[in-house]
Amino acid sequence: MSGHTAIFVVSALLWLVASTFIFRVVVRRDYLRHGRLSILSSSLELLVFCLWAWLAYTYRPPDWPAIHVGSVVRVGGWILFAGGMVVAFGTMFVFGMGRAFGLRVGVLKQSGLYRLTRNPQLVAFLVAMIGYLALWPSWYGVGSVAILVVVSHAMVLTEEEHLRDSYGDEYLRYCERVPRYLGPARGPLKDAA
């Protein structure tokens, strides 16, 4: 393993551990105590994703955007990246930024893209990251996206606990109809892992 790769692996593992702790301990504690996030917890969540972006950017190949990928892959990558980011941030805007960052509570959102997935912002962001991988085809890119998936899942599990506590049977019925990410809905008990 080269020194550059070793630094990436250590950085990624430290980010993974710290991020999982933030979502499963700090954020979870705020949801349990206050039914929403504090400014500190919300800021820590944002910091997690900013540090992930820094990690991914730091270890991108020096010729990025990749000049060695074909024009079809490059165009497809940009379409996925831009489309995913527009949908992710557009959904956050429609949902309400205060609610998207856990600072406000409202009615359980079940319309729009929330009829297709319980986590449309996250699904759209991961589509953008597939585009990112097409533009930046490297093992560092694959590693960055893989750890993003793991940490995002930890965030989702924490949010689901909060939503079950806040909305009770209404949320459980919603889980029966709508999948956590994509595909068929399996209900809250079957897809709790």
PyMOL commands that set and color helices and strands:
alter all, ss='L'
color gray80, all
select helices_A, chain A and resi 3-34+39-58+71-95+97-100+112-115+120-135+139-167+169-177
alter helices_A, ss='H'
color red, helices_A
deselect
rebuild
show_as cartoon
